[in-house]
């Protein structure tokens, strides 16, 4: 084999040299162009492969689909933008917000007004990527007077393209409005210095990127777009599909869709253009609960390019793809994790264990390492996929419900179970240890409740419900109940019970816990008969499945006897409570908080059965035991003092009872907080003690306060409100019979 010889060659102008060391046959086709007539965005000699860089069909019209007939809500924003367009120019207006919030619709409306009413030249450029931006801006230069030779030189790299464009914009004979639409990657504008100000016109940028330094250049003003107010969102649906239902029905759909303009537009289009179906707004709303974003996207037109921006199931993926390409694939994992919770504010503390490495998420795909949690979260905020909000004094992150639904729908099958488990672990880590702190000192359970329900809902739809996810929801519901928000607690407890029964079966231990958890909440809401009917079969299932000495069986029996006590079935309540006390002593011991709490309950039952012999001595003994074993500030210690104070009142020792009730009231307020409904139970007893001493005016004032607050918190029809009203009326009219009479209060 011969040794290859060195080769060299030279070429000038448009000629090229081909060199080869073997027998090669080379055929070249050369196209010659007259000066200035070469392809606008390609080099001479390049063929169809460069067609993607051709100029847009128009820069004088927004090539983004049909503008809305009526632009709802954006009145204040449009006034500011109109003033900018009508002014002398030289400024940049930036519209930023999540995908689908209507940025392009606002830009279209302003563009139309600028052309028709203000005599401006309207120029529209797709700034979503480098190629479309460059092609569009060079076409703008051509529109404003650039010659073919200038454009060819810029396209060929022999002249600075951005300088050429802005030279002709600056020297435009007419004022203009330049819209740079979908500039979601500010780097595309920044790299070539494409974003500038000019005295001849106004620049309007639409973007999902909320925090780019580019938006803080001199002359730039930023405007955030969010979802529509509910009434305006309702009007959008009525505008698009006026025959589909009433305004009230449209309001339900708008609320279900989170008032997101893109989703509203697609829903309205679907309802207005049905051929084979004729759903009403109500039917559409019902089906949304089954199909979510897949149903909404049926309203998109099959024609036209870039459908990803016109589908709620795809529009956010554009941002996630951009982040992944920029080195942050973890943003996708974090958003998928958020999708297993609710669209309510998520306390940042909920994510802290993952950021500190206490809960590892590296097994997810893409892996989410501890040190990458904060950059991923910041990226979601920067690209308007989430917002930073404050709720109950806690910093939170919030994502739109439609976004979360569409992200959850796109999670790969293999990732769903690991994500659901991770979401559960983070929720579990946010819960306080049992008895660790009084309710008002704990993390706000009401912020966690929607996310426990959201995890159950997502797990239910994807067949991922576990005993652990049910127990988390039961625990959160208990915390909400202890905090005094009984209606919210019932919603979550009912969801947990229903989901557990469907997926785990009635006799699963977690299902029994969930079903039992509804009982005390129904009790507090005054729905005594319903609570009894609900708890009886749960108690039977617990006895059969778990046995009489299991703590869960004892807990269910304890709650059932409280309801029976209130219904007047004192004998059955006594039988159950004696079994609970024996069982808790045997299983947990005499010093356990549950055993001491049962002893408090036994004193209450004795009082109702008029077993008053040695009552005060037993109550004094219990109060001392609780103080020694639990501490003077523990709520069960406070309850024991309350039982003692009631005994003192029944003994005719009104002054001592009043003093002790005041201590109990202070303890309840310290343990629960001033606004807690259970504090009112002590206040009514204080009123009785005052009345027993002849302090009629003080007793009436305390009773009035209880009656009014119970009506506001529990409602006028609640049995305890009715009892308080009756006591107050009795004080004002004539002495009621029995100083210690009335409903059990305070626990």
FIFI-243701 format. One record per residue (C-alpha): residue in one letter; x, y, z. Coordinates in pm, whole numbers, padded with zeros to 5 digits, always signed. Layout:
N
AXYZ...
END
This chain:
747
X+00000+00000+00000X+00138+00333-00099X+00186+00604+00157X-00060+00895+00108X+00110+01209-00009X+00049+01548+00153X-00220+01753-00022X-00294+02121-00019X-00510+02364-00212X-00632+02721-00220X-00958+02882-00322X-01079+03237-00360X-01420+03410-00378X-01692+03149-00421X-01462+02866-00541X-01398+02552-00334X-01124+02291-00343X-01200+01919-00297X-00903+01697-00205X-00895+01322-00179X-00631+01058-00149X-00811+00790-00345X-01021+00741-00653X-01328+00956-00594X-01590+01090-00832X-01716+01433-00729X-02015+01607-00887X-02106+01961-00780X-02404+02174-00882X-02332+02547-00850X-02600+02818-00858X-02496+03174-00944X-02692+03475-00829X-02680+03835-00936X-02565+04074-00662X-02838+04122-00406X-03057+03843-00540X-02929+03556-00327X-03172+03377-00091X-03255+03616+00190X-03166+03389+00481X-02919+03148+00327X-02575+03140+00178X-02541+03120-00201X-02545+02759-00307X-02769+02639-00023X-03091+02467-00121X-03410+02346+00040X-03243+02251+00369X-03246+02620+00460X-03615+02678+00396X-03674+02682+00769X-03496+03019+00784X-03722+03193+00533X-03903+03510+00632X-04246+03484+00798X-04550+03525+00578X-04631+03851+00753X-04505+04081+01023X-04801+04316+00980X-05050+04067+01127X-05036+03846+01440X-05006+03496+01295X-05124+03339+01620X-05486+03246+01563X-05810+03427+01618X-05829+03707+01873X-06107+03693+02135X-06419+03886+02041X-06427+04053+02383X-06123+04092+02607X-06248+04034+02959X-06116+04194+03278X-05783+04344+03160X-05920+04700+03176X-05655+04861+03396X-05371+04688+03213X-05504+04791+02873X-05529+05152+02987X-05163+05152+03085X-05060+04988+02759X-05272+05225+02550X-05105+05520+02719X-04764+05374+02633X-04858+05320+02267X-05013+05665+02232X-04712+05830+02395X-04387+05944+02237X-04236+05592+02235X-03902+05479+02362X-04026+05224+02617X-04061+04848+02654X-04374+04688+02800X-04331+04329+02927X-04633+04101+02985X-04536+03797+03190X-04738+03509+03330X-04800+03137+03310X-04883+02970+02982X-05248+03005+02891X-05316+03319+03097X-05390+03533+02791X-05070+03730+02728X-05096+03693+02351X-05466+03783+02358X-05384+04110+02534X-05104+04177+02285X-05343+04110+01995X-05602+04349+02134X-05341+04622+02183X-05194+04557+01837X-05535+04599+01673X-05608+04922+01860X-05263+05062+01785X-05311+05009+01412X-05676+05109+01380X-05712+05385+01638X-05365+05528+01689X-05230+05505+01336X-04929+05301+01441X-04751+05056+01217X-04808+04716+01379X-04517+04471+01364X-04543+04117+01506X-04251+03877+01554X-04247+03525+01694X-03966+03536+01953X-03999+03180+02077X-03668+03068+01923X-03357+03213+01763X-03444+03124+01404X-03795+03270+01410X-03679+03579+01597X-03394+03651+01355X-03610+03588+01049X-03891+03800+01183X-03669+04090+01284X-03496+04099+00945X-03840+04101+00786X-03924+04398+01011X-03613+04573+00880X-03731+04504+00524X-04072+04643+00608X-03911+04959+00745X-03703+05020+00434X-03394+04797+00437X-03271+04704+00090X-03224+04353-00040X-02847+04398-00029X-02857+04509+00336X-03072+04214+00428X-02851+03971+00237X-02541+04109+00412X-02709+04070+00752X-02830+03719+00671X-02485+03626+00544X-02313+03749+00858X-02138+04039+00684X-02338+04298+00871X-02467+04310+01229X-02829+04199+01190X-02970+04358+01508X-02798+04691+01432X-02952+04692+01085X-03302+04622+01222X-03286+04890+01488X-03135+05144+01250X-03442+05116+01031X-03680+05110+01326X-03519+05425+01462X-03559+05597+01123X-03911+05476+01053X-04128+05739+00886X-04425+05629+01098X-04447+05540+01470X-04482+05171+01534X-04570+04903+01786X-04339+04601+01780X-04468+04285+01952X-04212+04019+02042X-04444+03729+02122X-04359+03420+02329X-04014+03539+02435X-04001+03265+02696X-03622+03237+02676X-03488+03590+02736X-03144+03466+02636X-03264+03456+02275X-03323+03832+02288X-03015+03909+02492X-02754+03722+02288X-02795+03935+01979X-02904+04252+02160X-03238+04223+01984X-03430+04402+02261X-03377+04778+02251X-03571+05100+02289X-03635+05348+02013X-03784+05699+02010X-03991+05596+01710X-04207+05332+01874X-04304+05100+02159X-04195+04740+02215X-04432+04489+02374X-04287+04158+02494X-04495+03855+02601X-04309+03596+02809X-04346+03327+03070X-04016+03425+03228X-04104+03652+03516X-03769+03751+03664X-03519+03801+03382X-03273+04089+03438X-03350+04184+03079X-03691+04310+03192X-03520+04554+03428X-03333+04754+03164X-03400+05130+03153X-03731+05208+02989X-03886+04866+03062X-04207+04814+03261X-04333+04472+03367X-04696+04363+03402X-04799+04030+03551X-05101+03851+03407X-05287+03598+03617X-05617+03415+03582X-05944+03601+03536X-06181+03696+03817X-06463+03443+03846X-06733+03666+03698X-06519+03761+03398X-06426+03396+03346X-06796+03312+03353X-06859+03578+03089X-06593+03425+02862X-06782+03095+02860X-07113+03271+02804X-06958+03469+02516X-06835+03154+02346X-07122+02915+02418X-07432+03118+02504X-07670+02829+02434X-07492+02572+02651X-07643+02669+02985X-07721+02930+03245X-07473+03177+03385X-07472+02984+03712X-07376+02666+03523X-07102+02856+03340X-06977+02983+03674X-06933+02624+03796X-06730+02532+03488X-06520+02848+03519X-06447+02768+03882X-06358+02407+03791X-06113+02535+03529X-05951+02776+03770X-06054+03075+03550X-05757+03011+03319X-05821+03192+02988X-05681+02919+02762X-05889+02649+02934X-06199+02869+02921X-06148+02936+02550X-06107+02567+02470X-06406+02468+02685X-06623+02734+02523X-06515+02629+02174X-06591+02265+02253X-06939+02345+02382X-07018+02578+02093X-06911+02347+01810X-07038+02003+01914X-07172+01794+01629X-07236+01444+01762X-07289+01548+02125X-07486+01827+02286X-07348+01861+02636X-07476+02134+02861X-07249+02334+03087X-07359+02111+03377X-07272+01792+03188X-06937+01939+03086X-06862+02027+03447X-06945+01673+03558X-06721+01521+03292X-06436+01752+03387X-06406+01555+03710X-06348+01239+03506X-06129+01352+03215X-05984+01688+03318X-05734+01834+03072X-05794+01568+02807X-06153+01690+02781X-06053+02057+02770X-05808+02001+02484X-06086+01865+02264X-06182+02225+02201X-05858+02301+02015X-05862+02335+01639X-05682+02059+01453X-05547+02311+01202X-05258+02552+01245X-04904+02521+01362X-04758+02522+01713X-05058+02347+01866X-04854+02291+02182X-04924+02647+02289X-05296+02596+02231X-05338+02280+02441X-05355+02291+02819X-05207+01941+02824X-04896+02057+02636X-04837+02427+02688X-04647+02391+03017X-04425+02121+02868X-04264+02388+02650X-04132+02559+02962X-04019+02232+03119X-03839+02135+02798X-03661+02471+02799X-03553+02419+03160X-03428+02067+03086X-03228+02192+02791X-03085+02462+03015X-02957+02205+03267X-03252+02188+03507X-03438+01863+03435X-03511+01847+03810X-03776+02116+03759X-03989+01853+03586X-03957+01617+03883X-04046+01889+04132X-04353+01996+03935X-04463+01633+03906X-04425+01601+04282X-04640+01912+04336X-04903+01760+04106X-04965+01486+04364X-05090+01752+04605X-05359+02015+04557X-05365+02348+04377X-05375+02525+04715X-05067+02700+04862X-04793+02453+04956X-04590+02570+05258X-04222+02587+05168X-04157+02400+05493X-04320+02098+05329X-04029+02082+05082X-03760+02151+05340X-03685+01784+05429X-03610+01716+05062X-03386+02026+05036X-03196+01923+05349X-03157+01561+05244X-03378+01423+05522X-03603+01266+05258X-03413+01142+04954X-03565+01192+04609X-03268+01076+04407X-03453+00760+04298X-03701+00964+04095X-03654+01023+03724X-03506+01275+03665X-03333+01246+04006X-03398+01534+04246X-03090+01568+04466X-03116+01775+04785X-02895+02054+04654X-03107+02082+04338X-03444+02133+04509X-03404+02508+04550X-03271+02574+04196X-03558+02364+04057X-03813+02558+04261X-03663+02891+04160X-03678+02784+03796X-04048+02701+03827X-04106+03044+03978X-03898+03220+03711X-04094+03054+03431X-04436+03130+03585X-04513+02763+03643X-04561+02843+04012X-04609+03156+04221X-04470+03254+04559X-04759+03347+04790X-04826+03391+05160X-05098+03201+05346X-05166+03230+05719X-04828+03398+05761X-04639+03115+05591X-04443+03144+05268X-04592+02907+05014X-04562+02804+04651X-04877+02771+04443X-04944+02618+04100X-05261+02635+03893X-05497+02340+03917X-05527+02286+03542X-05149+02290+03514X-05115+02030+03790X-05382+01810+03632X-05210+01814+03295X-04867+01752+03447X-05003+01459+03650X-05164+01313+03339X-04826+01317+03165X-04629+01139+03440X-04480+00814+03306X-04645+00504+03454X-04322+00389+03616X-04286+00719+03806X-04634+00746+03952X-04593+00518+04254X-04253+00663+04356X-04389+01019+04327X-04700+00935+04529X-04484+00775+04799X-04251+01078+04806X-04545+01316+04837X-04674+01109+05129X-04334+01103+05303X-04308+01482+05284X-04659+01523+05423X-04587+01280+05704X-04266+01466+05792X-04462+01792+05824X-04695+01651+06091X-04615+01712+06459X-04542+01428+06695X-04851+01315+06888X-04893+01543+07189X-04581+01741+07099X-04743+02085+07119X-05082+02246+07173X-05286+02286+06855X-05221+02657+06802X-04841+02603+06827X-04840+02339+06552X-04787+02398+06181X-05118+02515+06033X-05309+02195+05969X-05552+02380+05742X-05265+02438+05496X-05186+02066+05489X-05545+01941+05466X-05600+02010+05094X-05273+01837+05010X-05363+01525+05209X-05693+01521+05019X-05512+01593+04692X-05279+01298+04746X-05577+01071+04805X-05756+01207+04499X-05457+01160+04270X-05381+00817+04416X-05744+00716+04372X-05746+00812+04003X-05422+00627+03938X-05492+00320+04155X-05215+00404+04404X-05407+00431+04734X-05214+00279+05024X-05277+00240+05395X-05008+00502+05455X-05175+00767+05236X-05505+00701+05416X-05344+00726+05760X-05178+01056+05665X-05517+01199+05568X-05674+01069+05892X-05396+01229+06096X-05428+01563+05920X-05806+01554+05960X-05755+01498+06332X-05527+01802+06352X-05781+02016+06168X-06049+01889+06406X-05837+01974+06710X-05780+02322+06567X-06158+02377+06567X-06229+02379+06192X-06479+02096+06214X-06638+02141+05872X-06303+02118+05693X-06206+01824+05913X-06525+01640+05816X-06457+01690+05445X-06111+01537+05472X-06217+01259+05710X-06505+01165+05480X-06273+01156+05179X-06031+00933+05370X-06307+00697+05485X-06465+00670+05140X-06131+00618+04963X-06012+00361+05217X-06333+00160+05196X-06316+00154+04815X-05951+00061+04780X-05866-00125+05103X-06199-00269+05216X-06406-00189+05526X-06213-00425+05754X-05862-00307+05673X-05711-00151+05990X-05641+00175+05807X-05999+00182+05679X-06132+00128+06031X-05919+00419+06155X-06048+00637+05872X-06412+00546+05929X-06380+00595+06303X-06225+00939+06247X-06556+01078+06116X-06737+01004+06442X-06596+01272+06673X-06631+01538+06404X-07000+01458+06350X-07034+01470+06728X-06886+01821+06746X-07109+01937+06460X-07413+01834+06663X-07510+01550+06428X-07544+01300+06712X-07781+01045+06560X-07579+01037+06237X-07259+00989+06436X-07411+00698+06629X-07540+00529+06313X-07197+00567+06157X-06990+00450+06455X-07190+00139+06550X-07090-00069+06242X-06734+00060+06265X-06716-00060+06625X-06855-00401+06527X-06599-00434+06246X-06318-00331+06480X-06422-00587+06743X-06437-00863+06484X-06123-00769+06292X-05889-00616+06550X-06017-00758+06877X-06157-00587+07189X-05819-00479+07331X-05674-00319+07020X-05625+00055+07076X-05821+00134+06759X-06118-00066+06885X-06098+00115+07218X-06079+00453+07042X-06391+00373+06839X-06579+00262+07152X-06477+00581+07330X-06617+00799+07050X-06937+00592+07029X-07009+00626+07401X-06971+01005+07382X-07240+01017+07118X-07468+00782+07314X-07416+00997+07622X-07536+01304+07433X-07835+01110+07294X-07936+01012+07650X-07851+00642+07628X-07652+00662+07951X-07654+00291+08039X-07507+00181+07705X-07259+00466+07719X-07153+00358+08071X-07102-00003+07961X-06882+00103+07671X-06684+00354+07875X-06609+00103+08153X-06477-00139+07889X-06265+00138+07737X-06120+00236+08075X-06032-00125+08160X-05884-00181+07816X-05674+00134+07817X-05543+00061+08165X-05449-00289+08053X-05295-00193+07717X-05156+00156+07782X-05120+00180+08159X-05263+00413+08424X-05033+00703+08335X-05112+00719+07965X-05287+01033+07845X-05569+00827+07686X-05636+00650+08018X-05645+00979+08209X-05875+01129+07945X-06111+00831+07988X-06123+00894+08363X-06228+01256+08289X-06505+01123+08069X-06617+00884+08342X-06660+01174+08584X-06879+01352+08329X-07093+01042+08288X-07129+01002+08664X-07244+01363+08688X-07507+01303+08420X-07628+00994+08609X-07640+01191+08935X-07380+00965+09100X-07247+01237+09322X-07117+01037+09616X-06740+01095+09651X-06747+01281+09316X-06546+01584+09433X-06283+01365+09598X-06247+01156+09280X-06218+01472+09069X-05950+01618+09301X-05756+01291+09279X-05779+01289+08899X-05669+01654+08869X-05367+01579+09087X-05276+01266+08888X-05297+01458+08559X-05087+01746+08687X-04813+01512+08812X-04807+01289+08503X-04888+01533+08221X-04801+01874+08362X-05022+02165+08473X-05066+02310+08120X-05170+01990+07943X-05523+02002+07807X-05624+01678+07980X-05514+01836+08310X-05731+02134+08222X-06024+01898+08150X-05977+01731+08488X-05995+02071+08658X-06311+02141+08459X-06469+01820+08594X-06372+01927+08946X-06518+02275+08896X-06849+02125+08785X-06851+01912+09097X-06789+02218+09313X-07076+02397+09139X-07311+02104+09201X-07200+02103+09567X-07312+02462+09610X-06956+02597+09628X-07017+02860+09361X-06728+03096+09447X-06471+02814+09439X-06623+02686+09116X-06602+03032+08957X-06234+03068+09048X-06154+02724+08911X-06357+02781+08592X-06150+03095+08532X-05832+02883+08559X-05986+02632+08321X-06081+02910+08079X-05723+03040+08081X-05593+02687+08023X-05833+02627+07735X-05736+02954+07570X-05368+02874+07611X-05419+02526+07468X-05664+02598+07188X-05654+02971+07121X-05920+03233+07184X-06136+03157+06882X-06172+02783+06942X-06532+02661+06988X-06447+02446+07290X-06345+02753+07490X-06710+02859+07481X-06810+02545+07675X-06610+02664+07974X-06748+03016+07944X-07107+02889+07973X-07011+02701+08290X-06856+03019+08425X-07191+03188+08360X-07365+02916+08564X-07123+02964+08852X-07182+03340+08846X-07557+03288+08842X-07534+03048+09137X-07379+03329+09342X-07646+03580+09243X-07425+03765+08992X-07712+03788+08747X-07572+04063+08521X-07229+03896+08488X-07392+03560+08422X-07617+03713+08154X-07322+03882+07982X-07118+03559+07977X-07420+03368+07843X-07484+03632+07574X-07121+03611+07458X-07141+03232+07433X-07472+03237+07245X-07352+03491+06988X-07016+03323+06926X-07168+02978+06899X-07419+03106+06647X-07136+03260+06443X-06912+02952+06459X-07152+02657+06476X-07471+02802+06332X-07809+02884+06484X-07934+02525+06455X-07650+02361+06645X-07773+02201+06972X-07512+02386+07177X-07616+02720+07025X-07978+02641+07111X-07877+02548+07468X-07682+02872+07509X-07971+03079+07375X-08207+02905+07620X-07975+02963+07915X-07935+03331+07830X-08310+03376+07788X-08371+03197+08118X-08138+03429+08308X-08314+03732+08169X-08664+03594+08238X-08660+03377+08551X-08417+03141+08721X-08383+02820+08518X-08432+02495+08704X-08115+02323+08820X-07798+02528+08849X-07584+02254+08704X-07827+02148+08435X-07756+02167+08065X-07555+01993+07801X-07206+01862+07857X-06966+02133+07745X-06599+02189+07685X-06443+01864+07559
END
